[in-house]
Amino acid sequence: MNQHVNQLVMNASDEVLAGPDGVQRSPEDERQFRKERLAAALRIFGKFGFDEGVAGHITVRDSLDPETFWVNPMGRSFKQICVSDLIRVDHDGQVVEGQGILNGAAFTIHGHIHRARPEVVAAAHAHSVYGKAWSSLGRLLDPLTQDACAFYDDHALLDDYTGVVVDMAEGERLAAALGDKKAIIMQNHGHLTVGGSVEEACWWYVTMERSCQAQLLAEAAGSPRAIPDEMARHTSKQVGNTLAGWFSAQPLFDVILAEQPDLLG
């Protein structure tokens, strides 16, 4: 399985695409698969209570036209998203397929990330409670737990708040701050994660939310002891790699598809 993890091919001229699961699909089949995983990820966010009004979005790069990406339409609940609800957007912010309203912040944030990071297949952002709370502190996460080590030296901080991210220059600044890392904490806003698959981006978001929660609880209870740098770095290589992110998400997707098969409609 390892040999396939970092070979996520996005060239639509190829006859097949190899995903993180090692399954080879035609570009058309890969498009459908990514849309199904995107709808499932949005349902997972809804199940976990990450929704906040119309805020929040997950995107996945299109396999046939990598300069476009699929995203949930604004105003549709995470809890009700189906594959047929998804819209495809180009880098000019135009809806080129599907029916629905494009969230301006989704385009500004995700469009710049997808453009700056060709290897990023998916990106996830929502206004979940603990991510928002942690972001108000203007700090990176500490390696307090094994799970938090996934982000050791692999997440960034956008250290000021300038309003809802709809300005193109702000989107560029966010993408630049993210750099080559898997996640970013946005001051007074929340967090965002990226990955080589929908599953990976979704898992990093979920486990980062829980790591924010764990650190807030630990600091409220006392003075937590961080994992030493050398061991945190070693653990990061074990729990923070692409395969670990993709594989850790599989139970979430198995459960949501069993519980809510209507999302495939």
ZAZAPA-648358 format. One record per residue (C-alpha): residue in three letters; x, y, z. Coordinates in pm, 1 decimal. Last residue first. Layout:
<rs>
<r aa="ALA" px="X" py="Y" pz="Z"/>
...
</rs>
This chain:
<rs>
<r aa="GLY" px="-2765.2" py="1023.7" pz="-431.3"/>
<r aa="LEU" px="-2454.4" py="895.2" pz="-256.6"/>
<r aa="LEU" px="-2550.2" py="1079.6" pz="64.6"/>
<r aa="ASP" px="-2854.7" py="845.9" pz="87.4"/>
<r aa="PRO" px="-2623.1" py="580.2" pz="228.9"/>
<r aa="GLN" px="-2637.7" py="750.9" pz="571.5"/>
<r aa="GLU" px="-2554.3" py="501.5" pz="846.0"/>
<r aa="ALA" px="-2342.9" py="257.8" pz="644.6"/>
<r aa="LEU" px="-2172.8" py="537.0" pz="447.4"/>
<r aa="ILE" px="-2112.6" py="732.5" pz="769.9"/>
<r aa="VAL" px="-1964.9" py="427.9" pz="943.2"/>
<r aa="ASP" px="-1723.7" py="327.0" pz="667.8"/>
<r aa="PHE" px="-1614.9" py="689.0" pz="619.3"/>
<r aa="LEU" px="-1528.5" py="735.3" pz="985.8"/>
<r aa="PRO" px="-1357.0" py="395.5" pz="997.1"/>
<r aa="GLN" px="-1138.7" py="492.6" pz="696.6"/>
<r aa="ALA" px="-1013.1" py="822.6" pz="836.4"/>
<r aa="SER" px="-714.4" py="676.1" pz="1019.6"/>
<r aa="PHE" px="-594.5" py="516.6" pz="694.6"/>
<r aa="TRP" px="-573.7" py="843.6" pz="501.1"/>
<r aa="GLY" px="-396.6" py="1031.7" pz="778.4"/>
<r aa="ALA" px="-159.6" py="746.5" pz="860.5"/>
<r aa="LEU" px="-74.7" py="702.1" pz="491.6"/>
<r aa="THR" px="3.5" py="1071.2" pz="451.1"/>
<r aa="ASN" px="235.5" py="1088.8" pz="751.7"/>
<r aa="GLY" px="146.6" py="1241.1" pz="1087.8"/>
<r aa="VAL" px="116.1" py="936.4" pz="1313.4"/>
<r aa="GLN" px="456.9" py="771.1" pz="1273.7"/>
<r aa="LYS" px="670.7" py="1058.2" pz="1145.3"/>
<r aa="SER" px="510.3" py="1283.7" pz="1404.0"/>
<r aa="THR" px="608.1" py="1036.5" pz="1675.4"/>
<r aa="HIS" px="978.0" py="1084.5" pz="1596.0"/>
<r aa="ARG" px="941.8" py="1462.9" pz="1595.9"/>
<r aa="ALA" px="755.6" py="1454.1" pz="1927.4"/>
<r aa="MET" px="1024.8" py="1223.8" pz="2068.2"/>
<r aa="GLU" px="1301.0" py="1466.9" pz="1974.9"/>
<r aa="ASP" px="1103.4" py="1769.7" pz="2090.2"/>
<r aa="PRO" px="1011.7" py="1639.4" pz="2435.0"/>
<r aa="ILE" px="639.3" py="1560.7" pz="2484.4"/>
<r aa="ALA" px="477.0" py="1855.1" pz="2658.7"/>
<r aa="ARG" px="391.6" py="1858.6" pz="3028.9"/>
<r aa="PRO" px="53.4" py="2011.2" pz="3110.0"/>
<r aa="SER" px="26.6" py="2286.6" pz="3371.7"/>
<r aa="GLY" px="-316.3" py="2265.3" pz="3534.2"/>
<r aa="ALA" px="-676.0" py="2173.3" pz="3468.0"/>
<r aa="ALA" px="-761.0" py="2457.2" pz="3229.0"/>
<r aa="GLU" px="-434.2" py="2392.4" pz="3044.3"/>
<r aa="ALA" px="-523.9" py="2026.7" pz="2998.3"/>
<r aa="LEU" px="-879.0" py="2101.7" pz="2885.6"/>
<r aa="LEU" px="-767.9" py="2359.3" pz="2626.9"/>
<r aa="GLN" px="-494.3" py="2121.9" pz="2511.7"/>
<r aa="ALA" px="-736.9" py="1833.0" pz="2467.5"/>
<r aa="GLN" px="-993.5" py="2043.7" pz="2281.4"/>
<r aa="CYS" px="-733.0" py="2176.3" pz="2039.4"/>
<r aa="SER" px="-614.1" py="1819.0" pz="1987.6"/>
<r aa="ARG" px="-973.8" py="1715.5" pz="1921.8"/>
<r aa="GLU" px="-1013.4" py="1978.3" pz="1650.8"/>
<r aa="MET" px="-676.8" py="1873.7" pz="1507.6"/>
<r aa="THR" px="-795.8" py="1511.4" pz="1499.1"/>
<r aa="VAL" px="-1106.5" py="1602.8" pz="1299.7"/>
<r aa="TYR" px="-930.4" py="1838.1" pz="1058.1"/>
<r aa="TRP" px="-641.7" py="1600.2" pz="996.0"/>
<r aa="TRP" px="-893.1" py="1323.7" pz="932.4"/>
<r aa="CYS" px="-1090.5" py="1524.3" pz="675.8"/>
<r aa="ALA" px="-778.1" py="1626.8" pz="482.3"/>
<r aa="GLU" px="-663.8" py="1263.2" pz="473.6"/>
<r aa="GLU" px="-1001.2" py="1125.3" pz="368.7"/>
<r aa="VAL" px="-1046.8" py="1381.0" pz="94.0"/>
<r aa="SER" px="-710.5" py="1278.9" pz="-49.7"/>
<r aa="GLY" px="-357.2" py="1417.7" pz="-72.6"/>
<r aa="GLY" px="-428.7" py="1638.9" pz="223.6"/>
<r aa="VAL" px="-514.3" py="1982.1" pz="356.4"/>
<r aa="THR" px="-629.1" py="2124.1" pz="689.4"/>
<r aa="LEU" px="-790.0" py="2446.2" pz="805.9"/>
<r aa="HIS" px="-833.1" py="2592.7" pz="1154.0"/>
<r aa="GLY" px="-1048.0" py="2848.1" pz="1329.8"/>
<r aa="HIS" px="-1126.4" py="3218.2" pz="1302.5"/>
<r aa="ASN" px="-981.1" py="3433.8" pz="1580.6"/>
<r aa="GLN" px="-630.0" py="3384.4" pz="1437.2"/>
<r aa="MET" px="-623.7" py="3124.0" pz="1159.9"/>
<r aa="ILE" px="-457.2" py="2798.5" pz="1263.2"/>
<r aa="ILE" px="-303.4" py="2624.4" pz="963.8"/>
<r aa="ALA" px="-270.1" py="2263.1" pz="861.7"/>
<r aa="LYS" px="-76.0" py="2015.7" pz="646.7"/>
<r aa="LYS" px="235.7" py="2227.2" pz="592.3"/>
<r aa="ASP" px="400.0" py="2326.5" pz="263.0"/>
<r aa="GLY" px="333.1" py="2698.2" pz="296.8"/>
<r aa="LEU" px="28.1" py="2764.8" pz="514.8"/>
<r aa="ALA" px="134.3" py="3127.9" pz="555.6"/>
<r aa="ALA" px="161.1" py="3169.9" pz="177.7"/>
<r aa="ALA" px="-183.4" py="3020.5" pz="126.2"/>
<r aa="LEU" px="-326.3" py="3256.2" pz="388.1"/>
<r aa="ARG" px="-157.2" py="3558.5" pz="232.9"/>
<r aa="GLU" px="-288.6" py="3465.8" pz="-111.5"/>
<r aa="GLY" px="-641.1" py="3435.2" pz="26.9"/>
<r aa="GLU" px="-602.2" py="3773.8" pz="195.0"/>
<r aa="ALA" px="-496.9" py="3926.5" pz="-136.5"/>
<r aa="MET" px="-809.2" py="3781.0" pz="-296.6"/>
<r aa="ASP" px="-1038.6" py="3949.2" pz="-44.1"/>
<r aa="VAL" px="-1324.2" py="3724.0" pz="70.7"/>
<r aa="VAL" px="-1174.7" py="3595.6" pz="396.0"/>
<r aa="VAL" px="-1420.4" py="3728.0" pz="654.9"/>
<r aa="GLY" px="-1240.8" py="3985.5" pz="868.0"/>
<r aa="THR" px="-875.6" py="4081.7" pz="907.0"/>
<r aa="TYR" px="-766.6" py="3861.7" pz="1195.5"/>
<r aa="ASP" px="-397.5" py="3833.9" pz="1280.9"/>
<r aa="ASP" px="-144.1" py="3557.9" pz="1336.4"/>
<r aa="LEU" px="-198.9" py="3318.4" pz="1049.6"/>
<r aa="LEU" px="-30.7" py="3027.4" pz="1223.6"/>
<r aa="ALA" px="124.2" py="2719.0" pz="1065.3"/>
<r aa="HIS" px="115.1" py="2343.5" pz="1106.2"/>
<r aa="ASP" px="372.5" py="2072.3" pz="1045.1"/>
<r aa="ASP" px="640.2" py="2128.5" pz="1310.0"/>
<r aa="TYR" px="446.5" py="1884.0" pz="1528.5"/>
<r aa="PHE" px="103.7" py="1845.5" pz="1373.6"/>
<r aa="ALA" px="76.3" py="1467.4" pz="1396.1"/>
<r aa="CYS" px="228.2" py="1508.3" pz="1743.5"/>
<r aa="ALA" px="-115.8" py="1619.7" pz="1862.6"/>
<r aa="ASP" px="-229.8" py="1256.8" pz="1845.9"/>
<r aa="GLN" px="48.4" py="1136.0" pz="2075.8"/>
<r aa="THR" px="-41.9" py="1403.1" pz="2325.6"/>
<r aa="LEU" px="91.2" py="1735.2" pz="2454.9"/>
<r aa="PRO" px="285.7" py="1825.8" pz="2141.6"/>
<r aa="ASP" px="196.6" py="2196.4" pz="2165.9"/>
<r aa="LEU" px="-52.4" py="2357.2" pz="1929.2"/>
<r aa="LEU" px="44.8" py="2685.1" pz="1766.3"/>
<r aa="ARG" px="-65.3" py="3004.3" pz="1931.6"/>
<r aa="GLY" px="-289.6" py="3305.2" pz="1863.0"/>
<r aa="LEU" px="-509.1" py="3236.9" pz="2165.5"/>
<r aa="SER" px="-832.6" py="3303.5" pz="1974.2"/>
<r aa="SER" px="-749.1" py="3014.2" pz="1743.8"/>
<r aa="TRP" px="-792.1" py="2769.9" pz="2032.9"/>
<r aa="ALA" px="-1156.2" py="2867.9" pz="2083.5"/>
<r aa="LYS" px="-1233.5" py="2850.1" pz="1713.1"/>
<r aa="GLY" px="-1070.8" py="2508.9" pz="1680.2"/>
<r aa="TYR" px="-1257.7" py="2396.3" pz="1989.2"/>
<r aa="VAL" px="-1600.2" py="2500.8" pz="1862.4"/>
<r aa="SER" px="-1593.3" py="2400.9" pz="1496.9"/>
<r aa="HIS" px="-1612.0" py="2676.8" pz="1237.5"/>
<r aa="ALA" px="-1526.1" py="2472.4" pz="930.6"/>
<r aa="HIS" px="-1232.6" py="2419.7" pz="694.7"/>
<r aa="ALA" px="-1117.4" py="2128.4" pz="480.8"/>
<r aa="ALA" px="-881.5" py="2102.0" pz="183.6"/>
<r aa="ALA" px="-850.2" py="1825.2" pz="-74.1"/>
<r aa="VAL" px="-618.9" py="1710.6" pz="-353.7"/>
<r aa="VAL" px="-311.0" py="1904.1" pz="-245.6"/>
<r aa="GLU" px="-16.5" py="1806.2" pz="-465.3"/>
<r aa="PRO" px="-61.0" py="2112.2" pz="-686.5"/>
<r aa="ARG" px="-16.7" py="2342.0" pz="-383.0"/>
<r aa="ALA" px="-30.2" py="2712.1" pz="-478.4"/>
<r aa="ARG" px="-337.4" py="2683.4" pz="-702.8"/>
<r aa="HIS" px="-524.4" py="2450.4" pz="-469.5"/>
<r aa="ILE" px="-445.3" py="2677.6" pz="-175.1"/>
<r aa="HIS" px="-544.8" py="2992.7" pz="-360.4"/>
<r aa="GLY" px="-878.2" py="2846.8" pz="-468.0"/>
<r aa="HIS" px="-942.9" py="2705.5" pz="-122.7"/>
<r aa="ILE" px="-934.2" py="3034.2" pz="64.4"/>
<r aa="THR" px="-1090.7" py="3276.5" pz="-182.8"/>
<r aa="PHE" px="-1330.8" py="3020.5" pz="-328.7"/>
<r aa="ALA" px="-1456.2" py="2896.4" pz="7.3"/>
<r aa="ALA" px="-1472.9" py="3254.2" pz="135.7"/>
<r aa="GLY" px="-1705.2" py="3350.0" pz="-147.6"/>
<r aa="ASN" px="-1939.2" py="3057.8" pz="-77.7"/>
<r aa="LEU" px="-2062.0" py="2949.5" pz="-421.0"/>
<r aa="ILE" px="-2438.4" py="2930.8" pz="-455.4"/>
<r aa="GLY" px="-2592.4" py="2623.3" pz="-611.0"/>
<r aa="GLN" px="-2646.0" py="2418.3" pz="-925.1"/>
<r aa="GLY" px="-2384.4" py="2190.9" pz="-1076.6"/>
<r aa="GLU" px="-2095.5" py="2244.4" pz="-1315.1"/>
<r aa="VAL" px="-1883.8" py="2542.3" pz="-1419.0"/>
<r aa="VAL" px="-1945.5" py="2763.2" pz="-1114.9"/>
<r aa="GLN" px="-1712.2" py="3055.9" pz="-1173.0"/>
<r aa="GLY" px="-1461.7" py="3165.7" pz="-909.7"/>
<r aa="ASP" px="-1186.7" py="3243.8" pz="-1158.1"/>
<r aa="HIS" px="-994.8" py="2937.3" pz="-1044.8"/>
<r aa="ASP" px="-1278.6" py="2712.9" pz="-1161.3"/>
<r aa="VAL" px="-1566.3" py="2579.4" pz="-953.8"/>
<r aa="ARG" px="-1754.0" py="2248.0" pz="-952.2"/>
<r aa="ILE" px="-2073.5" py="2221.6" pz="-747.8"/>
<r aa="LEU" px="-2189.4" py="1945.4" pz="-516.6"/>
<r aa="ASP" px="-2559.7" py="1883.5" pz="-453.6"/>
<r aa="SER" px="-2576.7" py="1560.5" pz="-657.9"/>
<r aa="VAL" px="-2324.6" py="1393.8" pz="-427.8"/>
<r aa="CYS" px="-2557.8" py="1453.9" pz="-135.3"/>
<r aa="ILE" px="-2535.3" py="1705.9" pz="147.7"/>
<r aa="GLN" px="-2803.9" py="1683.1" pz="416.4"/>
<r aa="LYS" px="-2604.8" py="1694.8" pz="741.1"/>
<r aa="PHE" px="-2354.0" py="1943.5" pz="601.7"/>
<r aa="SER" px="-2651.2" py="2174.8" pz="557.4"/>
<r aa="ARG" px="-2692.0" py="2348.1" pz="221.0"/>
<r aa="GLY" px="-2661.9" py="2725.9" pz="242.8"/>
<r aa="MET" px="-2345.4" py="2765.3" pz="37.2"/>
<r aa="PRO" px="-2284.3" py="2485.8" pz="-211.4"/>
<r aa="ASN" px="-2040.7" py="2208.9" pz="-110.2"/>
<r aa="VAL" px="-1719.7" py="2208.4" pz="-312.0"/>
<r aa="TRP" px="-1569.5" py="2044.4" pz="-620.6"/>
<r aa="PHE" px="-1246.3" py="2177.1" pz="-771.3"/>
<r aa="THR" px="-1119.0" py="2313.4" pz="-1100.4"/>
<r aa="GLU" px="-768.3" py="2348.5" pz="-1245.0"/>
<r aa="PRO" px="-728.4" py="1970.6" pz="-1208.4"/>
<r aa="ASP" px="-976.1" py="1914.6" pz="-1495.1"/>
<r aa="LEU" px="-1050.1" py="1542.8" pz="-1523.0"/>
<r aa="SER" px="-954.3" py="1450.3" pz="-1166.0"/>
<r aa="ASP" px="-1132.3" py="1746.4" pz="-1006.1"/>
<r aa="ARG" px="-961.8" py="1877.3" pz="-693.2"/>
<r aa="VAL" px="-1158.0" py="1826.2" pz="-373.3"/>
<r aa="THR" px="-1303.5" py="2096.9" pz="-151.8"/>
<r aa="ILE" px="-1447.3" py="2109.2" pz="198.3"/>
<r aa="HIS" px="-1642.5" py="2408.3" pz="323.4"/>
<r aa="GLY" px="-1755.5" py="2581.3" pz="638.1"/>
<r aa="ALA" px="-1994.5" py="2860.1" pz="730.2"/>
<r aa="VAL" px="-2363.3" py="2860.4" pz="635.1"/>
<r aa="GLY" px="-2488.9" py="2838.1" pz="993.4"/>
<r aa="GLU" px="-2218.1" py="2680.6" pz="1205.6"/>
<r aa="ASP" px="-2155.5" py="2316.1" pz="1114.0"/>
<r aa="PHE" px="-1883.6" py="2120.8" pz="1294.4"/>
<r aa="GLY" px="-2139.9" py="1922.6" pz="1490.9"/>
<r aa="PHE" px="-1964.7" py="1586.3" pz="1461.0"/>
<r aa="LYS" px="-2243.4" py="1443.2" pz="1245.8"/>
<r aa="GLY" px="-2232.1" py="1746.8" pz="1019.0"/>
<r aa="PHE" px="-1857.6" py="1715.2" pz="970.3"/>
<r aa="ILE" px="-1903.8" py="1345.4" pz="891.5"/>
<r aa="ARG" px="-2177.9" py="1437.7" pz="641.6"/>
<r aa="LEU" px="-1931.9" py="1676.2" pz="475.0"/>
<r aa="ALA" px="-1672.5" py="1399.2" pz="457.7"/>
<r aa="ALA" px="-1927.5" py="1164.9" pz="297.7"/>
<r aa="ALA" px="-2015.9" py="1421.3" pz="30.0"/>
<r aa="LEU" px="-1645.2" py="1466.2" pz="-42.4"/>
<r aa="ARG" px="-1586.4" py="1090.6" pz="-53.5"/>
<r aa="GLU" px="-1865.5" py="1053.1" pz="-308.0"/>
<r aa="LYS" px="-1730.1" py="1340.2" pz="-516.3"/>
<r aa="ARG" px="-1382.3" py="1186.9" pz="-507.5"/>
<r aa="PHE" px="-1518.8" py="851.9" pz="-626.3"/>
<r aa="GLN" px="-1714.3" py="1012.8" pz="-909.7"/>
<r aa="ARG" px="-1407.0" py="1200.4" pz="-1032.0"/>
<r aa="GLU" px="-1194.8" py="886.3" pz="-997.9"/>
<r aa="ASP" px="-1442.7" py="696.9" pz="-1214.9"/>
<r aa="GLU" px="-1412.9" py="959.7" pz="-1488.9"/>
<r aa="PRO" px="-1032.7" py="977.4" pz="-1460.1"/>
<r aa="SER" px="-1023.4" py="596.3" pz="-1494.8"/>
<r aa="ARG" px="-952.4" py="417.2" pz="-1172.3"/>
<r aa="GLN" px="-658.7" py="232.1" pz="-1022.2"/>
<r aa="VAL" px="-703.6" py="124.8" pz="-661.8"/>
<r aa="GLY" px="-392.4" py="164.9" pz="-446.6"/>
<r aa="ASP" px="-595.0" py="308.4" pz="-158.9"/>
<r aa="PRO" px="-401.3" py="633.4" pz="-186.1"/>
<r aa="GLY" px="-533.5" py="674.4" pz="-541.5"/>
<r aa="ALA" px="-386.2" py="558.2" pz="-870.6"/>
<r aa="LEU" px="-536.1" py="727.4" pz="-1176.0"/>
<r aa="VAL" px="-586.2" py="541.9" pz="-1501.3"/>
<r aa="GLU" px="-557.6" py="614.4" pz="-1873.2"/>
<r aa="ASP" px="-344.0" py="922.3" pz="-1820.9"/>
<r aa="SER" px="-451.0" py="1239.7" pz="-2000.9"/>
<r aa="ALA" px="-635.5" py="1357.1" pz="-1688.2"/>
<r aa="ASN" px="-305.5" py="1413.1" pz="-1508.0"/>
<r aa="MET" px="-388.1" py="1403.1" pz="-1139.1"/>
<r aa="VAL" px="-182.6" py="1107.9" pz="-1021.2"/>
<r aa="LEU" px="-181.0" py="1044.2" pz="-648.2"/>
<r aa="GLN" px="155.0" py="871.6" pz="-623.0"/>
<r aa="ASN" px="242.8" py="953.3" pz="-262.1"/>
<r aa="VAL" px="34.6" py="675.2" pz="-110.0"/>
<r aa="HIS" px="70.0" py="415.7" pz="-381.4"/>
<r aa="GLN" px="400.6" py="261.8" pz="-278.2"/>
<r aa="ASN" px="282.6" py="244.9" pz="81.4"/>
<r aa="MET" px="0.0" py="0.0" pz="0.0"/>
</rs>
